[in-house]
């Protein structure tokens, strides 16, 4: 996978639109017509130029309003009434009802949870990560053979068949409808249905799951693992319908999808003092950029940062740590996003919304179209129906 922050032309118009929204007293009421007019542009030209930057006014405004809501609650100001009006609500009560429906908590309580001891929380999470047990023997052997370039099908089968639990998981996943014909044995499950690279990634995923399953809400563990273990298939289905550039390093991209959000297990660890913050944050925030920014501000550790911490404890390849760090910088608005990073964020957002059970996905379909992916809605439905529901 290429560098996520390769040099690109500045997204001038996108930045100008964000500035116009920031200058508006009620950004929710600012229309596309008003934006185009203020820039002395025709509607056609305005839409076309935004499309060239792989976005739209609707996507920019929606992201801005979502971030405005969460960022405002990271400080003591503004007052809830003023925030409600800027977000387009007629009164505080209406805003609070909508907020509670998404987050399961009032805006005032969410603000209280977000404004507490970020540095101390980070140290607690680092201590938890350092206490993780060593990875299982089968996982360690698969990684060692893979790193040395000697891992073939026969070697993978020989290692995995000695681990009955992992063998059962591999065959069980390979038997899902989305992978086609049910395998008759472990060799078919690996060689025909899943692939060696995917099985190695699954070994790490299941190792993290087993290490933390008694310390994290079982519902969180199961929902997120189910999404992560099917991530390679989502990538494969999407690749077939992509007309634009794809990931330069396919193997690293797959690792990013399977491992990129693993940090949720560390953040939701039951021995921490911020479980309520995590639960309500993932319930109400449906965009990973906004979630990462919020967690960085409130915990001094983003979701991508937590994933990097977990993976570094087990000394996984530094390449994925580097890419996660680059994505984090993009989410925190410290780096520009390349086409590859936008593709990765689209797929990670897809997995996140499935795992967190967010219902709204129309913006993902629009982003996919702008990124040159045809029929992403069909891909998404196939993934849900044949994969997650199997």
C-alpha positions in Angstrom: 0.0 0.0 0.0 1.4 3.4 -0.9 2.1 6.2 1.5 -1.2 7.5 2.8 0.1 11.1 2.8 1.6 11.3 -0.6 1.9 14.9 -2.0 -1.4 16.0 -3.5 -2.9 19.3 -4.8 -4.4 21.2 -1.9 -8.2 20.6 -1.6 -8.8 24.3 -1.9 -12.6 24.3 -2.5 -13.3 21.8 0.3 -11.3 23.9 2.7 -13.2 27.0 1.6 -16.5 25.4 2.1 -15.5 24.3 5.6 -14.5 27.9 6.3 -17.9 29.2 5.1 -19.6 26.7 7.4 -17.4 27.8 10.3 -18.3 31.5 9.7 -22.0 30.8 9.5 -24.0 31.4 12.8 -26.2 28.5 11.8 -24.1 26.2 9.6 -26.9 23.6 9.4 -29.0 26.2 7.5 -26.3 27.1 5.0 -27.4 25.8 1.6 -25.3 24.7 -1.4 -26.9 27.6 -3.4 -25.7 30.1 -0.8 -22.2 28.6 -0.9 -21.9 28.7 -4.6 -23.3 32.2 -4.8 -20.8 33.5 -2.2 -18.0 32.1 -4.3 -19.4 33.5 -7.5 -19.7 30.0 -9.0 -22.5 28.3 -10.9 -24.1 25.3 -9.2 -22.8 23.0 -11.9 -19.2 24.3 -11.6 -19.4 24.1 -7.8 -20.6 20.5 -7.8 -18.1 19.5 -10.4 -15.1 21.0 -8.6 -16.1 19.3 -5.4 -16.5 16.0 -7.2 -12.9 16.4 -8.5 -11.9 16.5 -4.9 -13.9 13.2 -4.3 -16.5 14.9 -2.1 -19.8 16.8 -2.2 -21.4 19.7 -0.4 -23.7 17.3 1.5 -20.8 15.2 2.7 -18.8 18.2 3.8 -21.7 19.8 5.7 -22.7 16.5 7.3 -19.2 15.8 8.5 -18.8 19.4 9.7 -22.0 19.3 11.8 -21.2 16.0 13.3 -17.7 17.2 14.3 -19.0 20.5 15.6 -21.4 18.7 17.9 -18.7 16.4 19.4 -15.9 19.0 19.5 -18.2 21.5 21.3 -18.7 19.0 24.1 -15.0 18.6 24.6 -15.0 22.1 26.2 -17.0 23.9 28.8 -18.3 26.2 26.0 -20.6 26.8 24.1 -23.8 26.4 26.1 -26.0 23.5 25.0 -28.7 26.0 23.9 -26.3 27.8 21.5 -24.9 24.5 20.2 -28.5 23.3 19.5 -29.3 26.4 17.4 -26.0 26.2 15.4 -26.9 22.6 14.6 -30.3 23.6 13.2 -32.5 22.7 16.1 -35.3 25.0 17.1 -34.8 24.5 20.8 -32.5 22.7 23.4 -35.1 20.0 24.2 -35.4 18.9 20.6 -31.6 18.6 20.3 -31.3 16.7 23.6 -33.9 14.2 22.5 -32.1 13.6 19.2 -28.7 13.4 21.0 -30.0 11.0 23.6 -31.5 8.8 20.9 -28.0 8.4 19.2 -25.7 8.5 22.2 -27.9 7.0 24.9 -27.0 9.9 27.2 -27.6 13.7 27.5 -25.2 16.2 25.9 -24.3 17.5 29.4 -23.4 14.1 30.7 -21.4 13.3 27.6 -19.5 16.5 28.1 -18.8 15.5 31.7 -17.5 12.1 30.6 -15.3 13.6 28.0 -13.6 16.2 30.2 -11.5 14.0 32.5 -7.8 13.1 33.0 -6.7 12.3 29.4 -3.0 11.7 30.3 -3.8 9.4 33.2 -6.2 7.4 31.1 -3.5 6.9 28.5 -1.1 5.5 31.0 -3.7 3.1 32.3 -4.3 1.8 28.8 -0.6 1.3 28.2 -0.3 -0.7 31.4 -3.2 -2.9 30.3 -1.6 -3.5 26.9 1.7 -4.4 28.5 0.0 -7.0 30.6 -1.3 -9.0 27.6 -0.2 -12.6 27.6 2.1 -13.9 24.8 0.5 -14.8 21.5 -0.5 -18.4 21.0 2.1 -20.8 19.6 0.2 -21.4 16.4 0.0 -17.7 15.8 3.7 -17.1 16.5 4.7 -19.9 14.2 2.5 -18.6 11.3 3.9 -15.1 11.6 7.5 -16.4 11.8 7.1 -18.6 8.7 5.3 -15.7 6.9 8.0 -13.2 7.7 10.7 -15.7 6.5 8.8 -16.2 3.2 8.5 -20.0 3.8 4.8 -20.2 4.6 3.0 -22.3 1.9 -0.3 -24.2 2.1 1.3 -27.4 3.5 3.1 -25.5 6.2 0.0 -23.5 7.2 -2.1 -26.7 7.4 0.6 -28.4 9.5 0.7 -25.6 12.0 -3.0 -24.9 12.3 -4.1 -28.6 12.5 -2.2 -28.8 15.8 -4.5 -26.1 17.3 -8.0 -27.6 17.4 -9.7 -24.4 18.4 -8.1 -22.3 15.7 -8.8 -25.1 13.1 -12.5 -25.0 14.0 -12.6 -21.3 13.7 -11.0 -21.4 10.2 -13.4 -24.1 8.9 -16.3 -22.3 10.5 -15.5 -19.0 8.8 -14.7 -20.7 5.5 -18.1 -22.3 5.6 -20.0 -19.0 5.5 -22.2 -18.5 2.4 -20.1 -15.5 1.2 -17.1 -17.8 0.7 -19.0 -20.2 -1.6 -18.8 -24.0 -1.4 -18.4 -25.4 2.1 -14.9 -26.9 2.5 -14.5 -30.6 3.3 -11.3 -30.1 5.4 -8.8 -27.6 6.7 -6.7 -27.7 3.5 -9.7 -26.6 1.4 -10.7 -24.0 3.9 -7.3 -22.4 3.7 -6.3 -23.0 0.1 -9.6 -22.5 -1.7 -11.9 -20.4 0.5 -9.8 -18.1 2.7 -6.2 -17.9 1.5 -3.0 -18.1 3.5 -2.6 -14.3 4.1 -6.1 -14.1 5.5 -5.6 -17.0 7.8 -2.4 -15.5 9.2 -4.3 -12.3 9.9 -7.1 -14.3 11.5 -4.6 -15.9 13.9 -3.7 -12.5 15.2 -7.3 -11.4 15.4 -8.3 -14.5 17.4 -5.3 -14.2 19.6 -6.3 -10.6 20.6 -9.9 -11.8 21.1 -8.9 -14.6 23.4 -6.5 -12.4 25.4 -9.2 -9.8 26.1 -12.5 -11.7 26.0 -12.9 -11.9 29.7 -12.2 -8.2 30.2 -14.4 -6.7 27.5 -18.2 -6.8 27.1 -19.0 -10.0 25.2 -21.3 -8.2 22.8 -18.5 -5.8 21.8 -16.0 -8.6 21.3 -18.4 -10.7 19.2 -19.8 -7.9 17.0 -16.5 -6.4 16.2 -14.7 -9.7 15.7 -17.4 -10.8 13.3 -16.9 -7.7 11.2 -13.1 -7.9 11.3 -12.9 -11.6 10.3 -14.9 -10.8 7.2 -12.9 -7.7 6.3 -10.8 -9.4 3.6 -14.0 -10.5 1.8 -15.3 -6.9 1.8 -12.0 -5.8 0.3 -12.2 -8.5 -2.4 -15.8 -7.6 -3.3 -15.0 -3.9 -3.5 -11.9 -4.5 -5.7 -14.0 -6.1 -8.4 -16.2 -3.0 -8.7 -13.5 -0.4 -8.5 -12.7 1.6 -11.7 -10.0 3.8 -10.2 -6.6 3.1 -8.6 -6.4 0.4 -5.9 -4.0 -0.3 -3.1 -0.4 -0.7 -4.2 0.2 -3.2 -1.4 -2.8 -5.5 -1.2 -1.4 -7.6 1.8 -0.8 -4.5 3.9 -4.2 -3.1 3.0 -5.8 -6.3 4.2 -3.9 -6.1 7.5 -5.1 -2.6 7.9 -8.7 -3.7 7.6 -8.5 -6.6 9.9 -6.3 -4.9 12.6 -7.1 -1.2 12.2 -9.9 -1.1 14.7 -8.6 -3.7 17.2 -7.9 -0.9 19.6 -11.6 -0.8 20.5 -11.0 -3.9 22.7 -8.3 -2.0 24.6 -10.3 1.2 25.0 -13.4 -0.8 26.2 -11.4 -2.8 28.8 -13.4 -3.3 32.0 -10.6 -2.3 34.3 -10.6 1.3 32.9 -12.6 4.2 34.3 -13.9 5.4 31.0 -16.1 2.5 29.8 -19.2 4.7 29.8 -17.4 7.2 27.5 -16.4 4.5 25.0 -19.9 2.9 25.0 -21.7 6.2 24.4 -19.1 7.5 21.9 -19.3 4.5 19.6 -23.1 4.6 20.0 -23.5 8.2 18.9 -20.5 8.8 16.6 -20.7 7.0 13.2 -17.6 8.5 11.5 -14.1 7.2 12.4 -12.4 10.6 11.8 -14.7 12.2 14.4 -14.4 9.3 16.8 -10.6 9.3 16.6 -10.4 13.0 17.2 -12.8 12.8 20.1 -10.9 9.9 21.8 -7.5 11.7 21.2 -8.8 14.8 23.0 -10.6 13.0 25.9 -8.2 10.0 26.4 -5.0 11.2 24.8 -5.2 8.0 22.7 -7.1 7.6 19.5 -8.7 4.4 18.3 -5.9 4.0 15.7 -3.4 4.8 18.4 -4.9 2.1 20.6 -4.7 -0.4 17.7 -1.0 0.4 17.2 -0.3 0.0 20.9 -1.9 -3.5 20.9 0.0 -4.6 17.7 3.3 -3.2 18.9 3.2 -5.3 22.1 3.3 -8.4 19.9 5.9 -6.9 17.6 3.9 -7.1 14.4 5.5 -5.7 11.3 6.3 -2.0 11.6 4.6 -1.3 8.3 1.1 -1.5 9.7 2.0 0.7 12.7 3.3 3.3 10.3 0.1 3.3 8.2 -2.1 3.4 11.3 -0.1 6.5 12.5 -0.6 8.1 9.1 -4.4 7.5 9.2 -4.4 9.0 12.7 -2.7 12.1 11.4 -5.3 12.4 8.7 -8.1 12.0 11.1 -6.6 14.7 13.3 -6.4 17.0 10.3 -2.6 17.1 10.5 -2.0 15.5 7.0 -3.8 15.5 3.7 -5.6 12.3 2.6 -4.5 10.5 -0.5 -6.8 8.5 -2.7 -5.7 5.3 -1.0 -6.3 6.7 2.5 -9.9 7.6 1.4 -10.5 4.1 0.2 -9.2 2.7 3.4 -11.3 5.0 5.5 -14.4 4.1 3.5 -13.9 0.4 4.1 -13.0 0.9 7.8 -16.0 3.1 8.3 -18.1 0.4 6.7 -16.8 -2.3 9.1 -17.2 0.1 12.1 -20.8 0.9 11.3 -21.6 -2.7 10.9 -19.9 -3.6 14.2 -21.4 -0.6 16.1 -24.8 -1.2 14.5 -25.1 2.3 13.0 -28.0 2.2 10.5 -27.2 5.3 8.3 -24.9 4.3 5.4 -26.1 6.5 2.5 -23.1 8.8 2.9 -20.7 5.8 2.5 -22.5 4.8 -0.8 -22.0 8.4 -2.0 -18.3 8.4 -1.0 -17.8 5.1 -2.8 -19.2 6.5 -6.0 -16.9 9.5 -5.8 -14.0 7.2 -5.3 -14.8 5.2 -8.5 -16.5 2.2 -6.8 -19.6 1.0 -8.7 -22.6 -0.5 -7.0 -21.2 -0.3 -3.4 -24.7 -0.5 -2.0 -25.1 -3.9 -3.6 -21.6 -5.0 -2.3 -22.6 -3.8 1.2 -25.9 -5.7 1.2 -24.2 -8.9 -0.1 -21.6 -8.5 2.7 -24.3 -8.1 5.3 -26.6 -10.9 4.0 -24.1 -13.6 3.2 -21.4 -12.7 5.6 -22.4 -11.1 8.9 -25.8 -12.8 8.9 -24.5 -16.2 8.1 
